[in-house]
C-alpha cells in the first residue's frame, strides 16, 4: 500500500472520474467505516491510499468528514434482518445512505460502490469484479448467473460496467429484498433481477427458465457455505449453456490440513463447512461437467485484505459503538479477527477458478463414445474396455467359464471390494494387496496396503525428479487399516494413510505430509491369474489424477491393482507399468509381469494405446529380464528397457512370523519399443520374492 498526495483518477461504471480528496477511505479494505457517522464529499485537499491486487491496480479513494447529528434519521432496520451472518449489513447500508441524505430516491452506482464491503460482500470489491468482467468477456446482452448474490453489489456493478443481464440467486430473503430495492433505485431493474431461495429449489421451481439459460456464471465467496457444494456445482453446470464459462472465487485449504481449532472456527464462526484443497475443488468441478479448468491462488492478497479489514474496524470502535452498540461491535470484531487469524495461519487461503462447460459437439462425442462402449472422461480420448480373459495358464480348466463370463460382462463402474475382500480371509495362505502409483510432471508417488491373516503393512514413498530425492513418506507401518463402518465403498484410514476408492474414483492421502492425490477411474481390466479359480485381479492402468504440491496443481496418470484370495506359500514376480511421454495428448500405457505362484507360471504383457483397444500377448510369448520386458504380439516385437533412477524397498513380515517377502520398488526412465519404433517415458518397476502367510 502506498500513500500519495496527488489527485485520484478512478473508474466507476465504465466512466473515468477525477476528484481531489481530503482524507481517505479505501472501500475495498474498510467496509465498516462507510457506515459510521461520516459523510463522503469532494474536497480540496489530496490524500490517497492505493490498494493493489495481482497485476492490476485500482484506486478507490473517498473523502470523509464528521457528520453533524442533524439530518435524516436512518431506519432502525431490524425488521429487515434475521440476525444471520451477513444480514446486519442491510441495516448498515440503510444507515450509511440515510446519513448522506439518500435514504430514499434515485441512487448511482458510485453511491453504492463507495460503501465498499457493505455493497460488495466478497474480497477486494470492485477490482475483483473488473477482473471477472475481463476474464469472462462479458458484454451487452450476455446472460449471466450469480450464485450467492448477497445484497446484489457485484451484479449491479458488473451489469453497469458491461451491459450484461444478470440473475442473482440468494438464500436469505431479506438480502434479496434489499438487493431488489437498491437495484431499482440505480435504474438497473430491467437488466438485473434477484430470486430468493435455496439454489436447488429455485432451479426446480424455475425449470426451463434456469436450465441451460446462461452464457456465463459466477460465484464469489459462496460455495464454502454450501454443505453440499458438489451438488451445487452440478446445478451450476446445468444452468450454463454448452460452451458457457464460469468463474468462482472461494476459500480453500492451501496448507497441509486445518487444526482442530481452525476447523471449529470455519464451521462455527465463518459458517463455512466446505473448505477443501484446490485440487479437490477442481476435481469437483470436473465431475460437475466443467472442462478447461484453471485455478489461481489468491491467498496472499486475501491475507493482507482481511488483516487490514480487522485493524480498520477495530480502530473505529468509538464511532461504531455510538451508532450500532457494543454488542454488534464485539461480534463483528471477533469475526474479523478469526478470519484474519485463519488466513495468517497459512492453512486457509483463497482461489479463483475459471472453466467452461463442454460444447454441444463435445457432449455429443462423449455420448457417442458411451453408446459405443467407450467411456471418455472430461474430453479424454481414451477408449474403455473390460479385458477378455486371456491369461489363464495351463492349469486352468473348464470350471472357470462362469468366472470368465462375469469378468467379460463387467462395466467401467467397477467398485473396489471392501477391505479385506473375499469369503476366505481366514485361510492360511490368504492375502489382499491394494497398490497405487501416480506419474506427475517431475513427481512420482507410490503406496500400498498388504494384508494377510497374520499381519497388515502399509507404506508410501515419492521421488522428485528435479532434485533426484527419494523420500519415504512414513516408515512402513503395521497399524491395521480397517474398512470404515457404514461406508458402502472402500474407505480405510490409519494414522499415516487414508484411502477412499469408489466406482468413479477416490483419494490417496498421506496425512502427516498433507499430500492428497485425487484420482478418477477410466479403464478397468480384470482376469484370473494362473492357478486361481476365483477372485480376479482388478487392473486400472490409466487413472486420471491430480495433486497439489507447493501451490502447483499437477495432472498425471496413475495405476491401481487389487488382488486377493488364497495363493501358494512361495511366490516371486517382476512387474513393470509405465506410460509414454507425449506433449498434449494421451500417453500409451503398458504393463508387464513375469510371475510364479507356487508351481503356476503367470506372464502377461498389455498395451493400451490412445483411442484404441487393449493389445495383449499370449502368456507363453512374454517374459522379463533384470531391466527389461519383452513380448511378441501378432508377429510384432515389443520391448521395455528400463533405466532405474531410484530404489525403495522393505521387508513385509515380522520377526518370527510366517511371512517374509522382500518388496523392491524402482522409479525408472523407460524406452518403449513397438516393432522397431521407439518412444520415451517413465515406469514403475516392482520385484517381490519370498513367502506368504
VOGU-3710 file (C-alpha; in Angstrom, 3 decimals, decimal comma):
1> xxxxxxxxxx> 0,000/0,000/0,000  1,310/3,476/-0,801  0,309/6,959/0,257  0,490/9,855/-2,194  -0,622/13,469/-2,334  -1,885/13,600/-5,893  -5,428/13,690/-7,277  -7,157/10,377/-7,787  -8,416/9,157/-11,123  -10,936/6,383/-10,540
11> xxxxxxxxxx> -13,099/4,262/-12,799  -16,723/3,611/-11,890  -19,385/2,231/-14,165  -17,001/2,320/-17,113  -16,548/6,148/-16,868  -13,460/7,925/-15,602  -13,804/10,487/-12,847  -11,295/12,691/-11,071  -11,727/14,189/-7,627  -9,474/15,868/-5,107
21> xxxxxxxxxx> -9,889/14,449/-1,606  -9,090/15,461/1,985  -8,963/12,230/3,892  -9,450/8,773/2,550  -11,287/5,541/2,913  -10,293/2,541/0,790  -13,589/0,813/0,235  -12,016/-2,497/-0,715  -10,275/-2,627/2,662  -12,575/-0,869/5,092
31> xxxxxxxxxx> -16,192/-1,766/4,630  -17,447/-0,721/8,018  -16,195/2,870/8,179  -18,641/3,544/5,353  -21,495/3,446/7,802  -20,007/5,186/10,831  -21,191/8,827/11,246  -19,237/10,384/8,391  -20,310/11,712/5,020  -18,377/11,264/1,821
41> xxxxxxxxxx> -17,878/14,509/-0,110  -15,485/16,025/-2,648  -12,945/18,367/-1,067  -9,949/20,469/-1,947  -7,087/18,610/-0,286  -5,390/15,448/-1,553  -4,604/12,305/0,452  -4,936/8,925/-1,235  -4,371/5,271/-0,402  -3,855/2,820/-3,264
51> xxxxxxxxxx> -4,696/-0,875/-2,990  -3,322/-3,376/-5,493  -4,391/-6,905/-6,401  -2,379/-9,310/-8,549  -1,141/-7,456/-11,654  -3,896/-4,847/-11,758  -4,166/-1,689/-9,694  -7,340/0,089/-8,902  -7,654/3,254/-6,867  -10,667/3,704/-4,614
61> xxxxxxxxxx> -10,477/6,874/-2,559  -13,238/8,723/-0,786  -13,111/11,836/1,373  -14,637/11,822/4,837  -15,606/14,480/7,314  -17,520/14,395/10,606  -21,287/14,473/10,228  -23,469/16,576/12,467  -26,174/14,776/14,364  -28,886/16,602/12,431
71> xxxxxxxxxx> -30,357/15,377/9,148  -32,416/12,386/8,062  -32,523/9,632/10,638  -31,580/6,153/9,357  -34,013/3,295/9,613  -33,650/1,172/12,672  -33,963/-1,548/10,065  -34,115/-4,523/12,413  -37,226/-5,743/10,642  -35,042/-6,297/7,540
81> xxxxxxxxxx> -32,533/-8,596/9,182  -32,732/-12,049/10,640  -29,514/-11,738/12,608  -27,725/-14,167/10,283  -24,095/-13,802/9,294  -24,404/-11,078/6,641  -27,799/-9,506/7,219  -26,601/-6,844/9,653  -25,151/-5,093/6,597  -28,664/-4,379/5,333
91> xxxxxxxxxx> -29,114/-2,048/8,305  -25,630/-0,629/7,770  -26,373/0,212/4,134  -29,620/1,946/5,101  -27,821/3,908/7,816  -24,951/4,945/5,561  -27,258/6,127/2,772  -29,528/7,964/5,205  -26,580/9,786/6,718  -25,722/11,071/3,267
101> xxxxxxxxxx> -29,247/12,291/2,730  -30,068/9,415/0,386  -32,460/7,349/2,430  -34,905/7,492/-0,484  -34,909/8,352/-4,150  -32,554/7,598/-7,032  -29,006/6,379/-6,483  -25,960/5,991/-8,681  -23,648/3,000/-8,871  -20,982/5,265/-7,404
111> xxxxxxxxxx> -23,158/5,851/-4,335  -23,193/2,129/-3,624  -19,623/1,360/-4,673  -18,469/3,961/-2,153  -19,862/1,733/0,619  -17,137/-0,813/-0,054  -17,690/-4,188/1,584  -21,218/-3,238/2,606  -22,138/-3,425/-1,079  -19,536/-5,967/-2,219
121> xxxxxxxxxx> -19,579/-8,869/0,250  -16,623/-10,654/-1,309  -12,935/-9,766/-1,003  -11,234/-6,910/-2,892  -14,506/-5,392/-4,028  -14,957/-3,883/-7,465  -11,423/-4,711/-8,526  -12,346/-8,384/-8,385  -15,477/-7,539/-10,400  -13,391/-5,762/-13,049
131> xxxxxxxxxx> -11,217/-8,823/-13,442  -14,311/-11,018/-13,658  -15,733/-8,885/-16,477  -12,469/-9,039/-18,417  -11,876/-12,729/-17,822  -15,357/-13,899/-18,841  -15,596/-11,326/-21,628  -18,988/-10,016/-20,508  -20,775/-7,647/-22,876  -24,172/-6,191/-23,741
141> xxxxxxxxxx> -26,784/-8,932/-23,943  -24,799/-11,625/-22,108  -26,979/-13,733/-19,831  -25,171/-14,244/-16,520  -25,963/-16,255/-13,371  -24,766/-15,082/-9,937  -24,923/-17,825/-7,286  -24,977/-16,286/-3,805  -25,851/-12,730/-4,815  -25,975/-11,229/-1,317
151> xxxxxxxxxx> -27,242/-7,664/-1,384  -26,570/-7,517/-5,131  -23,470/-5,304/-5,230  -21,395/-7,368/-7,684  -24,357/-7,977/-10,004  -25,226/-4,272/-10,189  -21,647/-3,142/-10,726  -20,892/-5,837/-13,334  -24,069/-5,076/-15,274  -23,470/-1,325/-15,139
161> xxxxxxxxxx> -19,948/-1,731/-16,474  -20,554/-4,402/-19,112  -24,223/-4,070/-20,095  -24,919/-7,749/-19,390  -28,111/-9,190/-17,891  -27,741/-10,908/-14,514  -29,954/-13,209/-12,488  -28,832/-13,473/-8,870  -29,851/-16,301/-6,526  -29,691/-15,619/-2,781
171> xxxxxxxxxx> -30,818/-17,868/0,064  -31,709/-15,094/2,524  -34,900/-13,246/1,648  -34,069/-10,013/3,474  -30,862/-9,668/1,463  -32,830/-10,283/-1,721  -35,428/-7,678/-0,764  -32,716/-5,095/-0,137  -30,966/-6,078/-3,397  -34,147/-5,506/-5,406
181> xxxxxxxxxx> -34,788/-2,119/-3,777  -31,261/-0,857/-4,375  -31,228/-2,137/-7,947  -34,494/-0,341/-8,656  -33,048/2,870/-7,250  -29,981/2,750/-9,539  -32,176/2,091/-12,574  -30,929/-1,414/-13,344  -34,072/-3,427/-12,596  -34,504/-4,064/-16,312
191> xxxxxxxxxx> -31,162/-5,901/-16,537  -30,593/-7,282/-13,043  -33,062/-9,456/-11,152  -32,842/-11,429/-7,924  -34,582/-14,589/-6,740  -34,778/-15,595/-3,092  -34,429/-19,247/-2,177  -32,236/-22,309/-1,967  -30,299/-22,744/-5,214  -31,631/-26,259/-5,830
201> xxxxxxxxxx> -35,207/-25,244/-5,013  -35,009/-22,261/-7,353  -33,705/-24,446/-10,184  -36,531/-26,929/-9,680  -39,187/-24,225/-9,452  -37,931/-22,174/-12,403  -37,255/-25,188/-14,607  -36,609/-24,132/-18,199  -36,116/-20,532/-17,096  -32,912/-21,616/-15,342
211> xxxxxxxxxx> -31,537/-24,736/-17,025  -29,124/-24,101/-19,911  -30,148/-20,436/-20,000  -26,899/-18,646/-19,129  -23,865/-17,765/-21,200  -21,768/-17,308/-18,068  -21,961/-17,935/-14,321  -20,012/-16,715/-11,328  -19,944/-17,134/-7,574  -17,911/-15,040/-5,133
221> xxxxxxxxxx> -17,178/-16,489/-1,688  -20,348/-18,558/-1,632  -19,820/-22,275/-2,209  -17,776/-22,626/1,005  -21,099/-22,076/2,821  -22,805/-24,963/0,980  -22,765/-28,250/2,933  -23,472/-29,940/-0,424  -21,086/-27,925/-2,593  -20,576/-30,632/-5,218
231> xxxxxxxxxx> -24,323/-30,850/-5,848  -24,470/-27,069/-6,231  -21,607/-27,136/-8,745  -23,522/-29,716/-10,752  -26,563/-27,416/-10,742  -24,434/-24,510/-11,887  -23,245/-26,663/-14,782  -26,832/-27,498/-15,706  -27,752/-23,798/-15,724  -24,925/-22,829/-18,080
241> xxxxxxxxxx> -25,324/-23,253/-21,832  -22,965/-25,662/-23,635  -19,713/-23,820/-24,173  -20,514/-21,282/-21,425  -17,855/-20,079/-18,998  -17,695/-19,839/-15,203  -15,629/-18,025/-12,588  -15,558/-18,909/-8,898  -13,677/-17,225/-6,067  -13,753/-19,115/-2,792
251> xxxxxxxxxx> -11,935/-20,192/0,337  -9,555/-23,132/0,015  -7,242/-25,301/2,081  -3,709/-24,341/0,993  -1,734/-25,828/3,893  -1,313/-29,454/4,958  -4,539/-29,593/6,990  -6,668/-27,488/9,321  -6,076/-27,717/13,042  -8,969/-28,701/15,275
261> xxxxxxxxxx> -9,430/-25,051/16,283  -9,345/-23,856/12,673  -11,940/-26,440/11,709  -14,177/-25,313/14,572  -13,771/-21,634/13,620  -14,573/-22,294/9,980  -17,721/-24,185/10,872  -18,969/-22,196/13,851  -17,754/-18,641/13,202  -17,354/-18,399/9,428
271> xxxxxxxxxx> -20,202/-20,831/8,717  -18,066/-22,487/6,038  -18,479/-26,263/6,287  -16,951/-26,980/2,859  -13,385/-25,714/2,504  -11,253/-28,179/0,557  -7,912/-28,207/-1,203  -7,701/-26,508/-4,573  -7,090/-29,871/-6,234  -10,250/-31,309/-4,709
281> xxxxxxxxxx> -12,203/-28,221/-5,774  -11,022/-28,635/-9,354  -11,850/-32,335/-9,240  -15,393/-31,497/-8,065  -15,827/-29,075/-10,965  -14,646/-31,700/-13,409  -17,164/-34,168/-12,018  -19,844/-31,485/-12,375  -19,164/-31,322/-16,113  -16,708/-28,433/-16,490
291> xxxxxxxxxx> -13,554/-28,653/-18,579  -10,552/-26,455/-19,420  -10,255/-25,553/-15,730  -7,606/-23,181/-14,391  -7,005/-22,302/-10,747  -5,088/-19,250/-9,457  -4,293/-18,948/-5,754  -5,273/-15,621/-4,148  -4,079/-16,344/-0,615  -1,550/-13,505/-0,317
301> xxxxxxxxxx> -3,814/-10,572/-1,315  -6,700/-12,019/0,683  -4,499/-12,402/3,751  -3,440/-8,739/3,564  -7,011/-7,624/2,908  -8,570/-9,471/5,852  -5,840/-8,216/8,184  -6,434/-4,604/7,100  -10,184/-5,039/7,456  -9,857/-6,194/11,065
311> xxxxxxxxxx> -7,421/-3,470/12,050  -9,524/-0,728/10,446  -12,731/-1,903/12,070  -11,094/-2,142/15,490  -9,728/1,403/15,117  -13,286/2,690/14,543  -14,598/1,348/17,856  -15,917/4,648/19,246  -17,938/5,564/16,151  -19,242/2,014/15,686
321> xxxxxxxxxx> -20,405/1,617/19,266  -22,072/5,026/19,162  -24,038/4,080/16,063  -24,728/0,362/16,477  -23,897/-0,546/20,043  -21,294/-2,545/21,908  -22,759/-5,952/21,093  -22,519/-5,575/17,327  -19,019/-4,118/17,550  -17,736/-7,008/19,655
331> xxxxxxxxxx> -19,425/-9,579/17,426  -18,016/-8,195/14,176  -14,607/-7,529/15,665  -14,356/-11,163/16,767  -15,499/-12,366/13,356  -12,915/-10,258/11,520  -10,218/-11,308/13,993  -10,970/-15,002/13,475  -10,901/-14,688/9,682  -7,643/-12,726/9,736
341> xxxxxxxxxx> -6,066/-15,310/12,059  -7,216/-18,151/9,811  -5,520/-16,593/6,794  -2,426/-15,736/8,803  -2,141/-19,350/9,991  -1,200/-20,469/6,495  -3,746/-23,245/6,077  -6,639/-21,099/4,837  -6,265/-19,343/1,517  -8,215/-18,228/-1,497
351> xxxxxxxxxx> -8,584/-19,384/-5,073  -10,057/-18,140/-8,315  -11,145/-20,939/-10,631  -12,249/-20,487/-14,214  -13,515/-23,061/-16,671  -16,152/-23,842/-19,225  -18,911/-26,311/-19,919  -18,322/-28,706/-22,785  -19,809/-27,562/-26,062  -22,677/-29,401/-27,716
361> xxxxxxxxxx> -20,267/-31,067/-30,129  -18,035/-32,215/-27,278  -21,020/-33,516/-25,336  -22,270/-35,444/-28,380  -18,851/-37,009/-28,841  -18,814/-38,215/-25,245  -22,342/-39,595/-25,557  -21,345/-41,370/-28,722  -18,395/-42,982/-27,005  -20,642/-44,196/-24,232
371> xxxxxxxxxx> -23,115/-45,707/-26,681  -20,217/-47,409/-28,428  -18,953/-48,880/-25,185  -16,273/-46,227/-24,699  -16,145/-44,182/-21,521  -14,322/-40,964/-22,277  -13,817/-38,755/-19,223  -13,798/-34,960/-19,356  -12,976/-34,854/-23,068  -10,376/-37,627/-22,892
381> xxxxxxxxxx> -9,855/-39,772/-25,957  -9,021/-42,957/-24,098  -11,204/-45,900/-25,029  -12,578/-48,077/-22,250  -12,965/-51,819/-22,212  -13,035/-54,715/-19,819  -10,343/-57,147/-20,953  -11,065/-60,642/-22,154  -9,690/-63,489/-20,015  -6,514/-64,481/-21,769
391> xxxxxxxxxx> -4,004/-65,194/-19,007  -5,431/-68,451/-17,670  -2,253/-70,562/-17,585  -2,005/-74,261/-18,263  -3,683/-75,374/-15,027  -6,964/-73,536/-15,611  -9,781/-75,721/-16,908  -13,440/-75,540/-17,867  -14,531/-74,777/-14,290  -13,570/-71,145/-14,906
401> xxxxxxxxxx> -16,196/-70,441/-17,549  -18,539/-68,824/-15,037  -15,808/-66,522/-13,785  -14,887/-65,644/-17,357  -18,457/-64,670/-18,152  -18,671/-62,406/-15,111  -15,419/-60,625/-15,894  -16,190/-60,264/-19,585  -19,522/-58,527/-18,903  -18,285/-56,128/-16,206
411> xxxxxxxxxx> -18,615/-52,415/-16,972  -16,463/-49,409/-16,246  -18,071/-48,573/-12,906  -16,298/-51,396/-11,076  -16,438/-50,971/-7,325  -13,447/-51,958/-5,232  -14,434/-54,717/-2,779  -14,371/-53,700/0,872  -11,139/-54,438/2,735  -10,222/-57,257/3,250
421> xxxxxxxxxx> -12,131/-58,868/0,378  -13,489/-62,296/-0,370  -15,167/-65,046/1,654  -11,992/-66,852/2,744  -9,995/-64,269/4,696  -9,229/-66,800/7,462  -7,476/-69,256/5,152  -3,789/-69,698/5,952  -2,488/-68,501/2,590  -4,995/-65,659/2,137
431> xxxxxxxxxx> -3,726/-62,206/1,265  -5,171/-58,945/-0,064  -2,951/-56,444/-1,860  -4,035/-52,934/-2,882  -1,487/-50,690/-4,576  -1,354/-47,307/-6,291  1,254/-45,267/-8,085  0,963/-41,906/-9,832  3,098/-40,266/-12,528  3,073/-36,446/-12,430
441> xxxxxxxxxx> 5,353/-33,987/-14,231  8,502/-34,028/-12,092  6,976/-36,149/-9,318  6,210/-39,817/-8,675  4,159/-41,163/-5,733  3,604/-44,806/-4,776  1,895/-46,650/-1,928  0,249/-49,925/-0,973  -1,605/-51,857/1,693  -0,745/-55,537/2,104
451> xxxxxxxxxx> -2,927/-57,774/4,292  -2,623/-61,410/5,363  -4,217/-63,463/8,112  -1,350/-62,569/10,479  -0,320/-59,023/9,561  -1,054/-55,865/7,635  1,547/-53,423/6,335  1,088/-50,123/4,539  3,730/-47,837/3,056  4,247/-44,868/0,733
461> xxxxxxxxxx> 7,160/-43,089/-0,921  7,816/-40,476/-3,591  10,536/-39,314/-5,947  11,251/-35,733/-7,076  12,890/-35,790/-10,486  14,258/-32,238/-10,244  16,190/-32,847/-7,038  16,733/-36,572/-7,543  15,478/-37,081/-3,995  13,567/-40,192/-2,968
471> xxxxxxxxxx> 11,509/-39,722/0,213  9,878/-42,401/2,345  6,656/-40,622/3,296  6,372/-42,610/6,523  8,058/-45,677/7,948  6,243/-48,836/6,795  3,519/-49,332/9,372  1,827/-52,435/10,747  -1,065/-50,456/12,194  -4,277/-52,015/10,906
481> xxxxxxxxxx> -6,204/-50,051/8,297  -9,778/-51,253/8,684  -12,759/-50,607/6,470  -14,759/-47,747/7,983  -18,126/-48,901/9,259  -21,125/-47,559/7,356  -19,280/-46,864/4,088  -20,578/-48,777/1,100  -17,374/-48,169/-0,884  -13,774/-48,844/0,082
491> xxxxxxxxxx> -12,685/-46,384/2,780  -9,927/-47,039/5,288  -7,585/-44,966/7,383  -4,605/-45,148/9,741  -2,504/-42,512/11,481  -0,451/-42,234/8,287  -2,654/-43,012/5,321  -6,236/-42,578/4,154  -7,669/-44,280/1,078  -11,120/-43,884/-0,444
501> xxxxxxxxxx> -11,981/-45,724/-3,636  -15,471/-45,561/-5,134  -16,620/-46,708/-8,592  -15,783/-43,371/-10,212  -12,558/-42,633/-8,316  -11,195/-41,673/-4,942  -8,333/-40,228/-2,891  -4,916/-41,338/-1,684  -3,883/-39,156/1,261  -0,597/-39,189/3,159
511> xxxxxxxxxx> -1,921/-37,438/6,234  1,177/-36,200/8,031  2,612/-34,789/4,794  -0,611/-33,105/3,735  -0,264/-34,881/0,387  -3,556/-35,684/-1,319  -3,912/-37,362/-4,704  -7,361/-37,383/-6,282  -7,957/-39,946/-8,985  -10,722/-40,793/-11,419
521> xxxxxxxxxx> -11,318/-44,270/-12,775  -11,300/-44,769/-16,518  -10,427/-48,234/-17,851  -10,789/-51,416/-15,796  -9,353/-54,789/-16,816  -9,881/-57,970/-14,851  -8,815/-61,594/-15,239  -7,915/-64,656/-13,168  -4,217/-65,349/-12,560  -2,789/-68,784/-13,265
531> xxxxxxxxxx> -3,776/-71,324/-10,636  -6,739/-69,305/-9,342  -10,352/-70,418/-9,706  -11,957/-67,322/-8,140  -11,188/-63,684/-7,208  -9,998/-61,988/-10,404  -7,295/-59,320/-10,304  -8,504/-55,728/-10,909  -6,178/-53,544/-13,019  -6,734/-49,818/-13,657
541> xxxxxxxxxx> -3,784/-48,752/-15,817  -4,746/-45,169/-16,715  -6,239/-43,433/-13,717  -6,687/-39,730/-14,224  -5,151/-37,989/-11,201  -4,365/-34,563/-9,760  -2,244/-33,402/-6,849  -1,345/-30,016/-5,438  2,274/-29,524/-4,364  3,783/-26,197/-3,258
551> xxxxxxxxxx> 0,825/-24,321/-4,705  1,116/-26,061/-8,072  -1,653/-28,226/-9,478  -0,211/-31,236/-11,274  -2,159/-33,566/-13,526  -0,992/-37,054/-14,301  -1,671/-40,705/-14,965  -1,889/-43,388/-12,304  -2,223/-47,113/-11,871  -4,004/-49,278/-9,328
561> xxxxxxxxxx> -4,023/-53,045/-8,851  -6,074/-55,126/-6,435  -5,711/-58,864/-5,987  -6,866/-61,052/-3,140  -7,566/-64,675/-2,285  -5,610/-67,803/-1,337  -2,239/-68,105/-3,058  0,596/-70,683/-2,652  3,067/-70,074/0,170  6,086/-69,419/-2,081
571> xxxxxxxxxx> 5,971/-66,712/-4,692  8,058/-64,355/-6,796  7,373/-61,827/-9,516  8,657/-58,911/-11,585  6,240/-56,203/-12,693  6,535/-53,088/-14,894  3,951/-50,391/-15,530  4,681/-47,250/-17,491  3,483/-44,532/-19,828  4,971/-42,823/-22,838
581> xxxxxxxxxx> 5,623/-39,104/-22,523  3,548/-37,227/-25,067  3,008/-33,481/-25,252  -0,648/-32,500/-25,274  -2,101/-35,943/-25,927  -2,936/-39,145/-24,107  0,008/-41,421/-23,318  0,274/-45,056/-24,288  0,043/-47,221/-21,156  1,743/-50,594/-20,829
591> xxxxxxxxxx> 2,181/-53,162/-18,086  4,078/-56,429/-17,990  4,511/-59,203/-15,392  6,667/-62,307/-15,087  5,421/-64,195/-12,039  5,441/-67,566/-10,280  2,841/-68,515/-7,652  3,866/-71,887/-6,270  4,014/-74,169/-9,305  1,946/-71,862/-11,521
601> xxxxxxxxxx> 3,641/-69,640/-14,093  1,868/-66,355/-14,829  3,072/-63,929/-17,517  1,335/-61,096/-19,362  2,154/-58,054/-21,495  -0,518/-55,374/-22,081  -0,524/-52,219/-24,202  -3,319/-49,621/-24,111  -2,822/-47,050/-26,895  -4,859/-43,830/-27,069
611> xxxxxxxxxx> -8,177/-44,222/-28,886  -7,696/-47,943/-29,355  -8,435/-51,292/-27,788  -6,237/-53,259/-25,425  -3,384/-55,205/-27,021  -2,394/-58,436/-25,217  0,308/-61,058/-25,613  -0,190/-64,768/-25,007  1,384/-65,795/-21,719  3,923/-68,023/-23,492
621> xxxxxxxxxx> 5,113/-65,100/-25,654  6,212/-62,659/-22,940  8,984/-62,590/-20,356  11,257/-60,278/-18,332  14,933/-59,836/-17,581  16,508/-57,664/-14,888  15,892/-54,273/-16,531  13,706/-55,194/-19,489  10,470/-56,795/-20,607  9,604/-58,451/-23,932
631> xxxxxxxxxx> 6,630/-59,725/-25,892  5,666/-60,999/-29,338  2,173/-59,894/-30,382  0,831/-60,703/-33,859  4,354/-61,075/-35,168  5,493/-57,714/-33,778  8,214/-57,468/-31,092  7,654/-55,227/-28,073  10,369/-54,191/-25,621  10,545/-52,255/-22,354
641> xxxxxxxxxx> 14,059/-51,083/-21,481  14,444/-49,592/-18,001  16,929/-47,103/-16,581  16,355/-47,064/-12,773  16,564/-43,613/-11,137  15,823/-44,603/-7,540  15,045/-47,665/-5,416  12,828/-48,103/-2,361  12,431/-51,439/-0,586  11,054/-53,058/2,532
651> xxxxxxxxxx> 10,570/-56,480/4,109  6,932/-57,484/4,516  6,882/-59,628/7,623  7,681/-59,594/11,300  10,369/-61,466/13,249  9,162/-64,983/13,999  6,183/-64,634/11,652  5,223/-66,988/8,860  5,586/-64,330/6,130  8,832/-62,850/4,893
661> xxxxxxxxxx> 8,981/-61,221/1,445  11,385/-58,636/0,103  9,494/-55,906/-1,776  11,543/-53,627/-4,031  10,166/-50,659/-5,990  12,072/-48,655/-8,599  11,203/-45,488/-10,491  12,678/-45,602/-13,973  13,063/-43,924/-17,297  11,820/-46,319/-19,960
671> xxxxxxxxxx> 12,223/-46,913/-23,662  9,071/-48,407/-25,167  9,790/-50,205/-28,442  6,955/-51,341/-30,696  8,031/-53,113/-33,871  11,277/-51,163/-34,018  9,637/-47,801/-33,297  10,960/-46,289/-30,060  9,413/-43,764/-27,662  10,463/-42,488/-24,244
681> xxxxxxxxxx> 8,541/-42,486/-20,996  8,572/-43,256/-17,278  7,883/-46,529/-15,484  7,401/-48,172/-12,122  9,248/-51,477/-11,585  8,278/-53,807/-8,738  10,046/-57,002/-7,670  8,994/-59,253/-4,820  10,267/-62,669/-3,683  9,579/-64,665/-0,531
691> xxx> 6,815/-66,367/1,407  3,161/-65,617/2,108  1,449/-66,285/5,412
//
